[in-house]
Every structure is written in structure tokens, then in C-alpha cells.
Amino acid sequence: MVYMETVAVIFGGRSAEHDVSIVTALASIIKPLELTKKYRVEAVYIAKDGAWYWDDKLKDIKLFTSGGIQDYLHRAQPASVQFDGGMMLVKASGIAGRKQTRKVDLVFPAMHGTYGEDGALMGLLDMTGIPYVGCGVSASAVCMNKVLAKKVALGCGLPVSDYMSFHKSFIERDASTLLKTILKRLTLPLFVKPAHLGSSIGITRATSETELRNALEVAAHYDDEVIVEEEVPNLIEVTLPIMGNDQPKPALLEQPMTKPEDFFDFDTKYLQGGKKGKGTAKGAQGYSQIPADLPKDLYKQAEELGLNVYRVMGCSGIARVDMLIDSKAKKAYFNEVNPLPGGLYAHNWNKAGVSNVELVERLISFAKERHAQRQSLATSFSTNYLQQF
Amino acid sequence: MQVIVDDLLTHYDLHGKGKLVVLLHGWGDSAKGLAGLQKELTVQYRVLSVDLPGFGSTQMPKTAWDLDDYARFVEHLLRKLEFQQPYAVIGHSNGGALAIRAVSLECLQPQRLVLLAASGVRTNNPTRRLIIKIIAKTGNAVTLWLPRRRRQALRKHLYGATGSDMLVVPELEDTFKKTVRQDVQGDAAAIDVPTLLIYAASDDAVPVADGRQYHSLIKGSRLEVVKNAGHFVHLDQPDKTVALIKEFLA
């Protein structure tokens, strides 16, 4: 019998993007992985309270859409994970107190936002020493902090729009002074964002001082760090999914079909299927133009910028780089990086000629390649340091 | 859009230009339920529709609230958005009861008030209240042996069958109890704002009799009964409802 590698898809988590993660895992990862018939796929769900569950029943989207997950969580026993010599899933089998176990060969993280996409899960997986799909600890942590990501990009000479960042305590302590400071340096309209959240959660476009004050409070409600960015004039928003390790390859530049005042908030992105109130397609697939309708040189400029951002952030596996283009000045600016794009941005990869099955297979192969590279690195060396004591 | 009001992350929709009109949805509903009405009115007015705490995308209140708390919340929302008093307030169902209470407390001081199938007449159906009470007490005793979740599901089903909204949002059970205890007929009697009452002929939840009661209490009010419509009169007969409101606000 041919040995089938066990791939654990980890999703859910203690994040505001918990629900988006469920759709990413079930629709864009588990289903195509099972279609390959090469892997034993284990669904590992982290509930909102942080408890882990491992069960084939968790592969059924209806369990989540029907609300049946609450009853399931009430009945099911959480699973545990052992890290001795790799990663082992453990749960009660229901037969005479026996345990059911499964050794995991590779992890496919499908987590968005905090405690998952931000490097926390990657740190845990690095400790186990098993390969996993996507960006590593440091790239994930930098990408998921919009302030840090901008600083890295700026440090590497990549263009970013003007911005300021503040700790929550500044906003709570003296909002009036803060407003004056911001408006002295930046010009309305401004985008106010929580520094660490994705999926457009907590983002406001402020066009007046009052809106700015309220927007700061909203962002600080979600995060302890807030970023305020100047709007790029004559704006065209584009996003570029990229895949690979040392030689990253882009998919197609994608252009959301919105006006600046109608920017992608969470509802537009995930609940309305596109342009507000007019979307017909469900989810994130129906809202944009692929490839973006840009002059050739501007398309090339944005693609280059996206690839450069991917490299300087140290991304591996997959990521998506968002950029802002001033169409009159013909200049592209880096906006942010998403180290695990919702749904892997499979719709874009499909248009670029990569099927969902191919996409997950390539990602697994990149994960193994990076793991092999890391295994070859020296992590210890002999010294006589202790003997000197 | 979002704003922090009373330390709660609050979602609201604001569209249009002109005099401010505030929409207040009913129990278990949200701003989305009034989106059609909002869209029609934005042609002439600036229309603010808010998800009240515990509904839609607005956070749950941290304690059990009554109508007074909700009224102050709406007042604080307007202040936060730096609005003056609205030209008109339109409240549906429990949002209507809230509007009456808010006007009475002077949290809202509109020039026009529209009550769509407004609840808040709490004493006119003692038989129904008695039935619900008997079912509740009996149900509690009979289902004690059931697991908590099963018991909760059964309770929800039974309350729904009696037409009670108490467990529509289970987390707001205590808030619901406080709210439905508040009879706003006294507040209605003190209203001196031009008021349009729109009730649906086939409304099982809030009968036309409640509309008649308010009509008798609110001086100079106008009562319109819309045929072939249920409790969500603005959804069942949108054209008729919008036409009545537009004419009244003009």
C-alpha cells in the first residue's frame, strides 16, 4: 500500500477573521487536497475560545453555515497535540478510554489574523520541526503589522504613501492633540486602520476631523496600534497574489471595482460579493477585474513592486501584495501584504492558469522545499563555553 | 460605517443629503431591515439607520438595557456624529416604542414622528400574556431533565410559537424582559410632535388596536391602516408605506 502523507489543515482561531478562515480552509484547501487523492487530510479546527478540535465532520461547511457547530462544540471533546518528535494529533476515540492518534507530516495553515496568520502558529510549527505551507514566523509577523511592513518597505527604498502610526494609549489620552498632530502632517481624506487586522476589519475612510476622531476610536477598539494613511490621489487599487520561495511568480494583477469612497470594507469583501448592493457573485470572487486594466508600463511597474515587496518581507509559499496607484502620476505605492490571502486567491490563480488542485500541490511542494533548506542549516555548534565556568 | 458609542462598537448607515431622518429598527431586526425605506428616503433626506446594541453588527450591551438606555444610546450616537436634533424619526415595532420613549425623555426632539407598527402598548392582551406565562412555567418544570442546550432550543421554539420575540436573540433575554415591561402609553400621551401612525391590517404581532390606542393618545396624530400587509408593513407594501411617509414629511 502506498503511504499517504498526512496534511493537517488548521483553521478557525481566536481572530476577528475566524469565519473567513473557515471558508478558506474548507473551500480552497481541504476540498482540492482531497481531490488529489495523494494526502490524508485532517481538519483541525480552533474554536473562538482557543480549543482545538480534530474531526472529519469539521470538513462539512454546512456544520458551520447551519450554526450546528455550537452543538458540535458542546458535545465534542477537544483534541490535543503532542510535539515529541514532530506533531501528533490526539483525541478520545470513544472506545474504552482509548486514544485516537494521527502523526502529521505537513501542516497547511488556513488561519487569518491574530494567533494564526501573524506568525504565532508558525512559531509553534517551527518548534515541532515539521514543514508547513506559507510564510515563516518573521515574514508573517512583519506582514501582519501594517506599520512594520511599511517601515521595512521604506527601509528598502520601496514607495509607500505618507502615514503615521500611534499606540492606542495616545488616542485614549489626548485625542484632540493627536488630531491636530495628524492634520498638521497629513491631508484628508485619510484611511484609519488597526495595525494588525486584515479583511478590512475596523478600517474607516475619514473625510472630516469628526470622522477622523471616530475612526481612531474604532481602530483602537480592535487593536493597540493604529495606522493613519494619506489617500493616494487618482487612485486605482490593485492586488497581486504571488507564489514561490526564492523565485516567486506572480498571478495576475487584480483591480477591485470600487470608487475610493466605496472602499472594500468587510461587508463588501465577504458578504455582498462585490460592489455594494449590486454584487451577484458570492464571496470575494465577484468584485474585481482580472487582469487589471492598466497601461502596460504601469502594470509592469506594479508587478515589479509586488515582487520586490514579497522578497524584502522574506515571504515564502504564498502571499498577496496590495498596492495603490496614482493613475495620473503613473506611480505605484506599496500598501500592505497579506501572508495568507483569503481563499488563497484561487479565483485569480485560476485565471492565471493554475487550478485549485495545482495551487495546493505547488504550495505543499514549496513548503517541503523551504523545510529542506532550513534542515540543511546549522543550528548548533560545539563550544567549550560551559567548561569555562 | 462604525463608531464607538457608550463603549460599544456601533454600526450605522448614513446616506443622502438634506434634513436628517433617523430610522430605528425593531426587535431582532437591524438597519438592513430598513434599507429599502432608507434608500427611498435618501432621494430627499439625509438618512441615518443604526444597528441598535445587540442587533446587526453592533456589540451587545454590557448589562440588561431598557428603552431608556436605548434612547440615551441614540442621543449619544447623534452627538458623536455631531448632528443636531433630527427633522424626523421613524421607528418600526420596538423601534417605534423606543422612538416614543426617546421623545418623551427629550433624547430625541424631532419635528416629525412616524411610527410603523409601533409596539409599546403592553397591557391590552392579558390572555396572550397569561398563555405565555403558563407555557413558560410549565415548560421550565417539565424540561428540567434535558441538557441545557436542548432545553434552550425547546424554549426558543415554544416562545416563537406563542409569537414572543424573547429568545430571538437569546443573549438579550434580560434586556427583552426589561423592555417589554415598559409601557409607553403615558409617554405617547405627552407627545406634541406631528405623528403619523402606520399599522398593517394583517399584523399578528402588533395589532391595529395598538395603533388606534396611540391615535387616541397622541394629539393630532394621523392613523393609516395598510391592507394586505403584516408586521413588516414597509416590506409587504413598500410603495404605499413610502408614499405615506414622504407625503407626511414633505
Contacts between the chains, C-beta under 8 A, distances in Angstrom:
chain1	res1	chain2	res2	distance
A	70	B	149	7.6
A	71	B	149	6.3
A	74	B	149	5.4
A	202	B	2	7.3
A	204	B	1	6.8
A	204	B	2	6.7
A	210	B	81	7.2
A	210	B	82	5.0
A	214	B	3	4.6
A	214	B	4	7.1
A	214	B	80	6.5
A	214	B	81	7.6
A	217	B	3	7.3
A	217	B	4	4.4
A	218	B	2	4.7
A	218	B	3	6.4
A	218	B	4	6.0
A	218	B	9	6.8
A	221	B	4	5.8
A	221	B	9	5.4
